[in-house]
Amino acid sequence: MSNPAFVEGADDEAIAAWLHDRLTVALDRASGCVAISVPGGSTPFPILRRLVEMPLDWQRLSVWPGDDRIVPEAHPASNTGKIRDLLEPAGAHVMPLSAESRPPHFALAWLGMGADGHIASLFPNTAPKVDDPLPVRRLTPDPLPPEAPFDRISLTIPALLDSDEILFVIRGEDKRAIFDAAAAGENDLPVARLLHAARQPVTCFT
């Protein structure tokens, strides 16, 4: 298990600067494209809007959503559509998830966490496994979140762990308490399963 490093009180600009530094290093080390995964929801997009204003070799960056709602990309609930609209004009390659997707090794897997301890669309009812043989799964959250009542497509824990490092952005005291308990091995929520299996550096911005 990798013990998370916490960065307290970071704003969107600071997180974007951290991401820029990490991606710059990854691009400098690589001879070709660099892949990252990013979360959906409301938290990442203000950060990504700041990141996209920073100089990067965007055409060598392959961006995968960690999960998505199974809706057309033009739908307001589509993570892929929002990521594409924001990052493709800068030159990034956005890779939509499907059951046939074969995700690459990620330089960075960026994750959020729900109040129920879910990561990507690996909700507690889906009982995600650290040895899942599939990199991508179609899943149905139970209960369906009322703000997004759709089936999901999600990277699995092994696909997320196939990364050089993991980033969390956790906002709110309640979520922080759940994350801390997961990191301490005090629950068996999806986030705890990933953290227990992680061997790479894990950074958590709060």
Z-matrix of the N, CA and C atoms (Angstrom, degrees):
N
C 1 1.462
C 2 1.523 1 110.23
N 3 1.327 2 115.90 1 139.40
C 4 1.456 3 121.40 2 177.41
C 5 1.524 4 108.74 3 -97.70
N 6 1.335 5 117.82 4 126.66
C 7 1.456 6 120.97 5 178.72
C 8 1.526 7 109.80 6 -77.09
N 9 1.342 8 118.29 7 121.27
C 10 1.464 9 119.62 8 -177.99
C 11 1.520 10 112.46 9 -61.04
N 12 1.315 11 115.78 10 142.58
C 13 1.457 12 122.41 11 170.12
C 14 1.526 13 107.31 12 -96.09
N 15 1.327 14 116.98 13 125.42
C 16 1.456 15 121.31 14 -176.20
C 17 1.526 16 110.74 15 -98.96
N 18 1.326 17 114.52 16 137.84
C 19 1.463 18 121.75 17 172.07
C 20 1.522 19 105.79 18 -119.19
N 21 1.320 20 115.84 19 109.77
C 22 1.463 21 121.10 20 -171.10
C 23 1.531 22 111.06 21 -87.44
N 24 1.325 23 114.62 22 141.32
C 25 1.458 24 120.83 23 170.26
C 26 1.511 25 115.63 24 67.21
N 27 1.321 26 118.29 25 24.23
C 28 1.471 27 120.83 26 -178.28
C 29 1.525 28 110.41 27 -77.18
N 30 1.326 29 116.00 28 135.84
C 31 1.462 30 119.00 29 175.28
C 32 1.530 31 110.03 30 -91.54
N 33 1.330 32 115.71 31 177.91
C 34 1.471 33 120.00 32 -176.17
C 35 1.525 34 111.68 33 -60.15
N 36 1.317 35 117.16 34 -38.59
C 37 1.463 36 120.56 35 -178.91
C 38 1.519 37 110.76 36 -63.53
N 39 1.333 38 117.51 37 -41.86
C 40 1.457 39 121.27 38 -179.74
C 41 1.527 40 111.37 39 -66.57
N 42 1.323 41 116.66 40 -39.41
C 43 1.468 42 119.43 41 178.72
C 44 1.523 43 110.16 42 -68.13
N 45 1.322 44 117.37 43 -40.44
C 46 1.458 45 120.46 44 177.39
C 47 1.527 46 110.92 45 -62.02
N 48 1.328 47 117.32 46 -39.83
C 49 1.464 48 120.57 47 178.40
C 50 1.531 49 110.72 48 -65.09
N 51 1.333 50 117.19 49 -39.83
C 52 1.470 51 121.20 50 176.69
C 53 1.523 52 110.46 51 -61.89
N 54 1.324 53 115.64 52 -45.87
C 55 1.468 54 119.81 53 178.09
C 56 1.529 55 110.91 54 -61.02
N 57 1.321 56 116.57 55 -42.30
C 58 1.462 57 120.14 56 179.54
C 59 1.521 58 110.98 57 -60.05
N 60 1.318 59 116.49 58 -43.96
C 61 1.467 60 119.72 59 178.94
C 62 1.531 61 110.85 60 -61.90
N 63 1.338 62 116.99 61 -45.82
C 64 1.467 63 120.64 62 -178.30
C 65 1.526 64 111.14 63 -64.55
N 66 1.318 65 116.72 64 -42.43
C 67 1.460 66 119.34 65 -178.30
C 68 1.523 67 111.34 66 -70.79
N 69 1.310 68 117.32 67 -35.08
C 70 1.465 69 120.47 68 176.68
C 71 1.521 70 110.33 69 -61.32
N 72 1.321 71 117.12 70 -44.90
C 73 1.462 72 121.11 71 178.33
C 74 1.528 73 110.49 72 -63.08
N 75 1.334 74 117.29 73 -45.21
C 76 1.462 75 121.03 74 -179.10
C 77 1.522 76 111.30 75 -62.31
N 78 1.323 77 116.90 76 -41.52
C 79 1.464 78 120.37 77 179.32
C 80 1.521 79 111.09 78 -68.21
N 81 1.323 80 117.27 79 -37.69
C 82 1.464 81 120.49 80 178.59
C 83 1.530 82 111.44 81 -64.48
N 84 1.327 83 116.25 82 -34.47
C 85 1.464 84 120.54 83 -177.64
C 86 1.520 85 112.97 84 -79.27
N 87 1.320 86 116.66 85 -26.14
C 88 1.466 87 121.13 86 -173.35
C 89 1.526 88 110.68 87 -91.63
N 90 1.317 89 115.04 88 150.55
C 91 1.459 90 119.41 89 176.31
C 92 1.524 91 112.19 90 -93.32
N 93 1.334 92 116.39 91 -17.89
C 94 1.456 93 120.54 92 179.74
C 95 1.509 94 111.17 93 -127.05
N 96 1.335 95 114.89 94 -138.72
C 97 1.457 96 120.19 95 -178.06
C 98 1.524 97 111.37 96 -77.15
N 99 1.310 98 115.07 97 153.97
C 100 1.463 99 123.65 98 175.20
C 101 1.519 100 107.55 99 -118.69
N 102 1.335 101 116.52 100 134.06
C 103 1.460 102 121.23 101 -178.33
C 104 1.525 103 110.40 102 -108.94
N 105 1.326 104 115.59 103 141.67
C 106 1.456 105 121.85 104 172.91
C 107 1.529 106 108.08 105 -135.79
N 108 1.331 107 116.37 106 157.75
C 109 1.459 108 120.04 107 170.25
C 110 1.526 109 108.04 108 -115.10
N 111 1.322 110 115.30 109 145.88
C 112 1.463 111 120.75 110 -178.53
C 113 1.521 112 109.27 111 -131.87
N 114 1.325 113 117.93 112 152.05
C 115 1.465 114 120.94 113 -178.69
C 116 1.517 115 111.93 114 -86.21
N 117 1.337 116 114.66 115 168.90
C 118 1.452 117 120.64 116 170.60
C 119 1.517 118 109.67 117 -98.90
N 120 1.324 119 115.11 118 -154.66
C 121 1.456 120 118.92 119 -177.43
C 122 1.515 121 111.63 120 82.71
N 123 1.313 122 116.38 121 -172.23
C 124 1.468 123 120.89 122 -173.61
C 125 1.515 124 113.44 123 -86.43
N 126 1.328 125 118.59 124 -22.85
C 127 1.469 126 120.87 125 -171.88
C 128 1.527 127 113.76 126 -69.22
N 129 1.337 128 120.77 127 -44.58
C 130 1.462 129 118.40 128 -169.36
C 131 1.513 130 115.75 129 -74.05
N 132 1.331 131 118.44 130 -26.14
C 133 1.454 132 118.06 131 -168.65
C 134 1.530 133 114.23 132 -70.31
N 135 1.334 134 120.52 133 -38.18
C 136 1.468 135 117.83 134 172.36
C 137 1.530 136 112.53 135 -61.23
N 138 1.332 137 116.79 136 -34.09
C 139 1.468 138 120.63 137 177.16
C 140 1.518 139 110.04 138 -68.37
N 141 1.338 140 116.58 139 -45.68
C 142 1.462 141 120.23 140 -179.95
C 143 1.531 142 111.90 141 -64.10
N 144 1.339 143 116.79 142 -34.16
C 145 1.463 144 118.55 143 177.99
C 146 1.528 145 111.26 144 -63.78
N 147 1.313 146 117.29 145 -33.44
C 148 1.467 147 119.95 146 175.68
C 149 1.528 148 110.69 147 -74.84
N 150 1.325 149 116.04 148 -39.36
C 151 1.461 150 119.54 149 -179.97
C 152 1.524 151 111.41 150 -63.03
N 153 1.317 152 117.33 151 -38.75
C 154 1.462 153 120.21 152 -174.85
C 155 1.530 154 111.70 153 -68.15
N 156 1.317 155 116.94 154 -16.76
C 157 1.466 156 120.89 155 176.79
C 158 1.528 157 112.33 156 -82.60
N 159 1.338 158 116.55 157 -7.40
C 160 1.460 159 120.94 158 -177.01
C 161 1.527 160 110.55 159 -96.27
N 162 1.324 161 117.23 160 149.45
C 163 1.464 162 119.43 161 -177.17
C 164 1.526 163 112.06 162 -73.20
N 165 1.320 164 115.97 163 122.42
C 166 1.457 165 123.88 164 174.67
C 167 1.523 166 107.85 165 -145.04
N 168 1.314 167 115.88 166 157.93
C 169 1.461 168 119.89 167 173.05
C 170 1.527 169 107.52 168 -80.68
N 171 1.341 170 114.92 169 73.64
C 172 1.449 171 121.31 170 -170.75
C 173 1.527 172 112.71 171 -59.80
N 174 1.312 173 117.83 172 -29.65
C 175 1.468 174 119.92 173 -177.26
C 176 1.529 175 112.04 174 -68.89
N 177 1.316 176 117.18 175 -13.78
C 178 1.471 177 120.81 176 176.32
C 179 1.520 178 112.00 177 -99.86
N 180 1.327 179 116.60 178 9.90
C 181 1.452 180 120.85 179 -177.34
C 182 1.529 181 109.94 180 -107.11
N 183 1.330 182 115.15 181 123.66
C 184 1.466 183 122.58 182 176.92
C 185 1.524 184 107.57 183 -106.65
N 186 1.323 185 116.50 184 121.23
C 187 1.461 186 122.00 185 -173.17
C 188 1.527 187 109.54 186 -113.69
N 189 1.326 188 115.30 187 123.40
C 190 1.461 189 122.57 188 179.99
C 191 1.519 190 109.02 189 -113.51
N 192 1.330 191 118.69 190 131.09
C 193 1.459 192 118.31 191 169.33
C 194 1.523 193 109.79 192 -67.78
N 195 1.316 194 116.97 193 140.16
C 196 1.453 195 119.50 194 176.42
C 197 1.511 196 111.92 195 -68.28
N 198 1.338 197 115.31 196 -25.21
C 199 1.452 198 120.99 197 177.75
C 200 1.512 199 108.11 198 -164.45
N 201 1.318 200 116.01 199 170.27
C 202 1.455 201 119.77 200 175.10
C 203 1.519 202 109.99 201 -156.17
N 204 1.318 203 114.49 202 158.85
C 205 1.450 204 120.89 203 170.63
C 206 1.535 205 107.25 204 -81.89
N 207 1.309 206 117.46 205 144.14
C 208 1.457 207 120.13 206 -177.50
C 209 1.527 208 107.96 207 -84.73
N 210 1.327 209 112.44 208 83.29
C 211 1.464 210 123.23 209 179.29
C 212 1.526 211 106.82 210 -141.83
N 213 1.334 212 118.87 211 161.27
C 214 1.470 213 119.71 212 174.64
C 215 1.529 214 111.13 213 -59.08
N 216 1.318 215 116.44 214 150.90
C 217 1.467 216 119.54 215 -178.40
C 218 1.521 217 112.94 216 -60.80
N 219 1.318 218 117.17 217 -25.29
C 220 1.461 219 119.87 218 179.22
C 221 1.521 220 112.81 219 -77.66
N 222 1.328 221 116.89 220 -9.51
C 223 1.467 222 120.97 221 -179.50
C 224 1.526 223 109.76 222 -71.87
N 225 1.338 224 117.58 223 142.36
C 226 1.475 225 119.48 224 179.94
C 227 1.523 226 114.01 225 -58.98
N 228 1.336 227 118.18 226 -22.36
C 229 1.469 228 120.70 227 -178.28
C 230 1.518 229 113.26 228 -86.94
N 231 1.331 230 118.21 229 -1.45
C 232 1.461 231 120.93 230 -177.13
C 233 1.518 232 111.64 231 -79.02
N 234 1.323 233 116.67 232 118.38
C 235 1.464 234 120.23 233 173.18
C 236 1.524 235 110.56 234 -65.24
N 237 1.333 236 116.45 235 -44.15
C 238 1.461 237 120.66 236 -176.78
C 239 1.515 238 111.03 237 -59.57
N 240 1.331 239 116.51 238 -43.79
C 241 1.455 240 119.43 239 -179.35
C 242 1.522 241 112.03 240 -61.39
N 243 1.339 242 116.86 241 -42.28
C 244 1.468 243 120.35 242 179.82
C 245 1.527 244 111.08 243 -66.90
N 246 1.336 245 116.04 244 -42.01
C 247 1.467 246 119.45 245 179.16
C 248 1.524 247 110.05 246 -64.71
N 249 1.323 248 116.21 247 -42.68
C 250 1.467 249 120.06 248 179.91
C 251 1.531 250 110.76 249 -61.47
N 252 1.332 251 116.79 250 -47.35
C 253 1.465 252 120.56 251 -178.76
C 254 1.522 253 111.93 252 -58.74
N 255 1.321 254 116.88 253 -34.18
C 256 1.460 255 121.13 254 -175.37
C 257 1.519 256 112.58 255 -85.18
N 258 1.331 257 117.73 256 -42.50
C 259 1.463 258 120.90 257 -168.97
C 260 1.522 259 114.94 258 -100.94
N 261 1.320 260 117.94 259 -26.57
C 262 1.469 261 117.60 260 -179.43
C 263 1.528 262 112.65 261 -65.61
N 264 1.341 263 120.97 262 -36.79
C 265 1.464 264 118.73 263 176.38
C 266 1.529 265 113.11 264 -59.36
N 267 1.332 266 117.12 265 -25.78
C 268 1.470 267 120.12 266 176.44
C 269 1.521 268 112.27 267 -79.88
N 270 1.337 269 117.30 268 -14.25
C 271 1.458 270 120.63 269 178.65
C 272 1.514 271 114.97 270 115.16
N 273 1.340 272 118.27 271 -6.14
C 274 1.461 273 120.42 272 -178.64
C 275 1.522 274 110.77 273 -69.28
N 276 1.321 275 115.38 274 154.26
C 277 1.460 276 122.08 275 176.03
C 278 1.526 277 107.92 276 -100.72
N 279 1.318 278 117.32 277 117.70
C 280 1.463 279 122.36 278 -178.38
C 281 1.518 280 108.56 279 -100.78
N 282 1.321 281 116.21 280 127.06
C 283 1.456 282 123.10 281 -172.41
C 284 1.526 283 110.03 282 -110.06
N 285 1.328 284 119.29 283 107.40
C 286 1.462 285 120.12 284 179.51
C 287 1.521 286 111.57 285 -69.59
N 288 1.304 287 116.39 286 148.99
C 289 1.460 288 121.37 287 178.51
C 290 1.522 289 110.88 288 -84.98
N 291 1.319 290 115.21 289 142.14
C 292 1.460 291 122.10 290 170.01
C 293 1.517 292 107.73 291 -147.06
N 294 1.314 293 116.07 292 169.83
C 295 1.462 294 120.02 293 179.37
C 296 1.517 295 111.41 294 -62.28
N 297 1.330 296 116.64 295 -22.11
C 298 1.470 297 120.77 296 -179.26
C 299 1.517 298 112.60 297 -93.02
N 300 1.327 299 118.27 298 -2.39
C 301 1.465 300 120.97 299 -177.29
C 302 1.522 301 111.06 300 -62.21
N 303 1.317 302 115.32 301 142.46
C 304 1.458 303 121.97 302 173.51
C 305 1.520 304 107.48 303 -122.62
N 306 1.327 305 116.50 304 86.92
C 307 1.470 306 119.45 305 -174.89
C 308 1.521 307 111.17 306 -63.52
N 309 1.325 308 116.69 307 148.64
C 310 1.456 309 121.76 308 179.53
C 311 1.521 310 111.50 309 -84.50
N 312 1.299 311 115.58 310 -177.32
C 313 1.461 312 120.90 311 167.12
C 314 1.525 313 107.71 312 -70.44
N 315 1.329 314 116.38 313 133.08
C 316 1.453 315 121.16 314 -178.12
C 317 1.526 316 110.91 315 -98.94
N 318 1.316 317 115.82 316 136.09
C 319 1.460 318 119.19 317 169.83
C 320 1.524 319 110.00 318 -66.42
N 321 1.326 320 116.17 319 -32.27
C 322 1.459 321 121.88 320 -177.79
C 323 1.516 322 109.02 321 -149.90
N 324 1.315 323 116.72 322 130.76
C 325 1.462 324 122.21 323 170.77
C 326 1.519 325 107.73 324 -110.07
N 327 1.314 326 115.90 325 111.06
C 328 1.463 327 122.42 326 -178.85
C 329 1.522 328 107.58 327 -98.47
N 330 1.317 329 116.79 328 126.45
C 331 1.454 330 122.81 329 -176.08
C 332 1.516 331 111.81 330 -128.11
N 333 1.308 332 115.05 331 147.53
C 334 1.446 333 121.15 332 164.21
C 335 1.522 334 108.11 333 -102.57
N 336 1.315 335 116.63 334 -177.49
C 337 1.460 336 121.09 335 176.86
C 338 1.512 337 109.21 336 -147.06
N 339 1.331 338 116.84 337 132.79
C 340 1.446 339 120.94 338 177.32
C 341 1.518 340 111.88 339 -81.43
N 342 1.324 341 115.88 340 169.13
C 343 1.460 342 121.15 341 -179.64
C 344 1.524 343 112.16 342 -65.45
N 345 1.344 344 116.82 343 -17.17
C 346 1.460 345 120.83 344 176.51
C 347 1.525 346 112.57 345 -95.95
N 348 1.337 347 116.26 346 8.90
C 349 1.457 348 120.67 347 178.78
C 350 1.507 349 114.53 348 82.60
N 351 1.342 350 118.13 349 12.69
C 352 1.467 351 118.14 350 178.50
C 353 1.518 352 110.77 351 -80.12
N 354 1.319 353 115.44 352 150.92
C 355 1.463 354 123.41 353 174.64
C 356 1.521 355 107.23 354 -126.38
N 357 1.348 356 116.55 355 146.91
C 358 1.458 357 120.51 356 -170.45
C 359 1.535 358 106.34 357 48.58
N 360 1.341 359 118.64 358 -129.36
C 361 1.470 360 119.64 359 172.09
C 362 1.518 361 110.54 360 -112.25
N 363 1.321 362 115.69 361 31.85
C 364 1.457 363 121.50 362 176.46
C 365 1.521 364 107.92 363 -91.05
N 366 1.330 365 115.52 364 83.27
C 367 1.452 366 122.58 365 -179.10
C 368 1.532 367 110.13 366 -78.98
N 369 1.327 368 117.45 367 159.12
C 370 1.465 369 118.86 368 -178.86
C 371 1.520 370 114.04 369 -54.30
N 372 1.339 371 117.92 370 -36.46
C 373 1.463 372 119.21 371 -177.71
C 374 1.525 373 112.98 372 -67.54
N 375 1.346 374 116.72 373 -18.13
C 376 1.466 375 119.23 374 -179.07
C 377 1.523 376 112.66 375 -85.01
N 378 1.339 377 116.68 376 -6.92
C 379 1.469 378 122.37 377 176.58
C 380 1.525 379 112.19 378 46.46
N 381 1.328 380 117.93 379 59.61
C 382 1.464 381 119.67 380 -176.33
C 383 1.519 382 112.23 381 -64.25
N 384 1.327 383 115.07 382 145.77
C 385 1.461 384 120.68 383 -175.80
C 386 1.533 385 110.24 384 -114.47
N 387 1.321 386 115.37 385 143.14
C 388 1.469 387 119.48 386 178.78
C 389 1.522 388 110.94 387 -73.63
N 390 1.337 389 117.91 388 -15.27
C 391 1.463 390 121.02 389 178.03
C 392 1.524 391 111.54 390 -112.82
N 393 1.328 392 116.48 391 26.99
C 394 1.468 393 120.40 392 178.33
C 395 1.524 394 109.13 393 -54.71
N 396 1.333 395 119.01 394 128.72
C 397 1.461 396 120.01 395 -179.20
C 398 1.523 397 113.51 396 -74.26
N 399 1.335 398 117.40 397 -13.37
C 400 1.456 399 120.69 398 -178.32
C 401 1.526 400 110.56 399 -103.51
N 402 1.340 401 117.91 400 142.23
C 403 1.458 402 119.73 401 176.87
C 404 1.525 403 113.54 402 -82.60
N 405 1.337 404 116.42 403 -21.15
C 406 1.461 405 121.83 404 -177.38
C 407 1.525 406 108.23 405 -137.17
N 408 1.328 407 116.22 406 138.51
C 409 1.464 408 120.35 407 177.14
C 410 1.527 409 110.90 408 -135.19
N 411 1.331 410 114.57 409 146.08
C 412 1.464 411 121.18 410 168.02
C 413 1.520 412 107.05 411 -89.85
N 414 1.336 413 116.52 412 132.10
C 415 1.457 414 121.44 413 -171.37
C 416 1.525 415 110.59 414 -139.03
N 417 1.329 416 115.64 415 155.96
C 418 1.459 417 121.29 416 174.28
C 419 1.518 418 108.55 417 -121.13
N 420 1.333 419 118.62 418 110.10
C 421 1.469 420 119.95 419 176.15
C 422 1.531 421 110.43 420 -61.84
N 423 1.317 422 116.29 421 145.73
C 424 1.453 423 121.75 422 176.10
C 425 1.524 424 107.91 423 -141.07
N 426 1.332 425 117.41 424 109.03
C 427 1.465 426 126.25 425 7.29
C 428 1.530 427 111.81 426 -80.01
N 429 1.328 428 115.20 427 155.49
C 430 1.459 429 119.90 428 175.18
C 431 1.529 430 109.34 429 -69.74
N 432 1.336 431 118.04 430 128.79
C 433 1.465 432 118.94 431 177.52
C 434 1.533 433 110.36 432 -60.23
N 435 1.325 434 118.97 433 128.34
C 436 1.471 435 120.36 434 -175.82
C 437 1.518 436 113.03 435 -62.08
N 438 1.339 437 117.18 436 -27.32
C 439 1.470 438 118.95 437 -180.00
C 440 1.524 439 112.35 438 -78.71
N 441 1.336 440 117.48 439 -13.32
C 442 1.479 441 121.21 440 -179.53
C 443 1.530 442 108.47 441 -152.30
N 444 1.326 443 118.04 442 70.94
C 445 1.470 444 121.31 443 -173.89
C 446 1.524 445 112.61 444 -82.19
N 447 1.320 446 115.69 445 67.05
C 448 1.456 447 120.80 446 -176.25
C 449 1.529 448 110.62 447 -132.05
N 450 1.329 449 115.32 448 151.75
C 451 1.459 450 118.84 449 167.37
C 452 1.519 451 108.91 450 -61.44
N 453 1.330 452 116.26 451 161.14
C 454 1.461 453 121.01 452 -173.83
C 455 1.524 454 110.99 453 -127.22
N 456 1.313 455 114.54 454 159.52
C 457 1.460 456 123.25 455 166.90
C 458 1.522 457 105.60 456 -122.63
N 459 1.325 458 117.67 457 135.70
C 460 1.461 459 119.51 458 -170.24
C 461 1.520 460 111.53 459 -147.18
N 462 1.323 461 115.40 460 144.09
C 463 1.451 462 119.99 461 163.78
C 464 1.520 463 108.70 462 -63.97
N 465 1.308 464 116.73 463 145.40
C 466 1.454 465 121.65 464 177.97
C 467 1.532 466 109.94 465 -90.17
N 468 1.321 467 115.73 466 172.47
C 469 1.466 468 119.28 467 179.93
C 470 1.531 469 111.68 468 -58.41
N 471 1.348 470 120.91 469 -45.57
C 472 1.465 471 118.41 470 178.70
C 473 1.526 472 113.39 471 -60.23
N 474 1.331 473 117.37 472 -36.96
C 475 1.462 474 119.64 473 178.68
C 476 1.517 475 111.28 474 -66.43
N 477 1.329 476 117.46 475 -38.85
C 478 1.464 477 121.11 476 178.26
C 479 1.522 478 111.75 477 -69.71
N 480 1.319 479 115.69 478 -34.13
C 481 1.462 480 119.69 479 179.28
C 482 1.525 481 112.74 480 -76.11
N 483 1.326 482 117.52 481 -13.44
C 484 1.459 483 120.84 482 176.90
C 485 1.526 484 108.15 483 -81.45
N 486 1.320 485 115.01 484 66.83
C 487 1.461 486 122.29 485 -172.50
C 488 1.522 487 109.66 486 -150.68
N 489 1.320 488 115.37 487 155.95
C 490 1.464 489 120.18 488 179.36
C 491 1.527 490 111.73 489 -75.91
N 492 1.314 491 116.40 490 -33.38
C 493 1.457 492 119.91 491 177.13
C 494 1.517 493 109.77 492 -156.96
N 495 1.319 494 115.48 493 162.09
C 496 1.458 495 122.52 494 -176.16
C 497 1.522 496 108.58 495 -123.40
N 498 1.319 497 115.18 496 137.97
C 499 1.460 498 122.39 497 178.69
C 500 1.526 499 109.23 498 -121.36
N 501 1.326 500 116.42 499 133.81
C 502 1.455 501 122.93 500 169.16
C 503 1.523 502 108.80 501 -118.64
N 504 1.326 503 115.60 502 144.40
C 505 1.462 504 121.49 503 166.52
C 506 1.517 505 105.48 504 -121.48
N 507 1.335 506 116.51 505 111.84
C 508 1.462 507 123.05 506 -174.74
C 509 1.526 508 108.39 507 -116.59
N 510 1.323 509 116.18 508 119.01
C 511 1.460 510 120.45 509 -178.66
C 512 1.533 511 109.76 510 -114.59
N 513 1.316 512 116.74 511 131.85
C 514 1.461 513 121.65 512 176.61
C 515 1.518 514 112.17 513 103.75
N 516 1.345 515 115.27 514 142.72
C 517 1.465 516 120.98 515 -176.41
C 518 1.525 517 112.23 516 -65.20
N 519 1.326 518 117.64 517 -37.17
C 520 1.464 519 120.43 518 -178.15
C 521 1.522 520 110.54 519 -64.22
N 522 1.324 521 116.09 520 -45.94
C 523 1.465 522 119.16 521 178.86
C 524 1.523 523 110.88 522 -65.91
N 525 1.312 524 116.99 523 -38.54
C 526 1.466 525 119.89 524 178.95
C 527 1.521 526 110.41 525 -61.06
N 528 1.327 527 117.68 526 -39.46
C 529 1.458 528 120.58 527 179.55
C 530 1.532 529 110.82 528 -64.45
N 531 1.328 530 116.36 529 -40.29
C 532 1.465 531 119.84 530 178.38
C 533 1.521 532 110.20 531 -65.61
N 534 1.330 533 116.53 532 -42.66
C 535 1.458 534 120.61 533 179.93
C 536 1.525 535 110.75 534 -63.82
N 537 1.326 536 116.64 535 -44.37
C 538 1.471 537 120.34 536 178.90
C 539 1.524 538 111.19 537 -60.20
N 540 1.330 539 116.83 538 -43.26
C 541 1.457 540 120.27 539 178.71
C 542 1.518 541 111.02 540 -63.99
N 543 1.326 542 116.70 541 -38.97
C 544 1.464 543 120.15 542 177.66
C 545 1.518 544 110.86 543 -64.21
N 546 1.334 545 116.58 544 -44.67
C 547 1.463 546 120.41 545 179.98
C 548 1.522 547 111.80 546 -63.69
N 549 1.344 548 116.44 547 -29.82
C 550 1.462 549 120.79 548 179.56
C 551 1.520 550 112.64 549 -85.99
N 552 1.326 551 117.63 550 -0.27
C 553 1.452 552 120.88 551 -179.88
C 554 1.513 553 113.48 552 76.63
N 555 1.335 554 116.61 553 24.45
C 556 1.462 555 120.43 554 -176.18
C 557 1.526 556 113.26 555 -94.09
N 558 1.322 557 117.49 556 -0.71
C 559 1.459 558 120.49 557 172.90
C 560 1.527 559 108.61 558 -147.25
N 561 1.309 560 115.36 559 172.63
C 562 1.469 561 120.62 560 -178.72
C 563 1.529 562 110.39 561 -121.63
N 564 1.316 563 115.44 562 34.35
C 565 1.458 564 120.51 563 178.06
C 566 1.534 565 110.04 564 -70.80
N 567 1.332 566 117.29 565 164.42
C 568 1.469 567 118.89 566 179.83
C 569 1.527 568 113.80 567 -51.85
N 570 1.339 569 117.75 568 -41.03
C 571 1.461 570 119.59 569 179.61
C 572 1.519 571 110.83 570 -62.96
N 573 1.334 572 117.34 571 -36.92
C 574 1.461 573 120.71 572 179.53
C 575 1.522 574 110.82 573 -66.41
N 576 1.313 575 116.92 574 -38.42
C 577 1.467 576 120.07 575 179.83
C 578 1.530 577 110.72 576 -63.70
N 579 1.328 578 115.80 577 -42.52
C 580 1.469 579 118.49 578 178.16
C 581 1.525 580 110.81 579 -65.67
N 582 1.328 581 117.40 580 -47.06
C 583 1.463 582 119.82 581 -177.97
C 584 1.521 583 111.33 582 -62.45
N 585 1.319 584 117.50 583 -38.91
C 586 1.460 585 120.40 584 -179.49
C 587 1.525 586 111.07 585 -64.12
N 588 1.329 587 117.09 586 -34.09
C 589 1.463 588 120.96 587 -177.54
C 590 1.523 589 113.25 588 -88.57
N 591 1.334 590 117.65 589 -13.54
C 592 1.466 591 120.69 590 -175.69
C 593 1.523 592 111.42 591 -68.66
N 594 1.301 593 115.85 592 136.45
C 595 1.466 594 122.34 593 174.61
C 596 1.529 595 111.65 594 -117.37
N 597 1.304 596 117.01 595 -11.91
C 598 1.451 597 122.09 596 179.93
C 599 1.525 598 109.98 597 -90.39
N 600 1.335 599 118.94 598 166.96
C 601 1.460 600 120.56 599 177.59
C 602 1.530 601 111.26 600 -60.38
N 603 1.321 602 116.14 601 140.00
C 604 1.457 603 123.44 602 176.09
C 605 1.533 604 107.65 603 -123.15
N 606 1.312 605 116.35 604 123.68
C 607 1.465 606 122.18 605 177.96
C 608 1.519 607 108.53 606 -114.69
N 609 1.309 608 116.55 607 133.35
C 610 1.470 609 121.34 608 179.74
C 611 1.521 610 109.48 609 -123.52
N 612 1.327 611 116.15 610 115.22
C 613 1.460 612 122.13 611 173.91
C 614 1.528 613 109.12 612 -89.67
N 615 1.326 614 116.53 613 133.92
C 616 1.461 615 120.87 614 179.92
C 617 1.524 616 110.34 615 -124.78
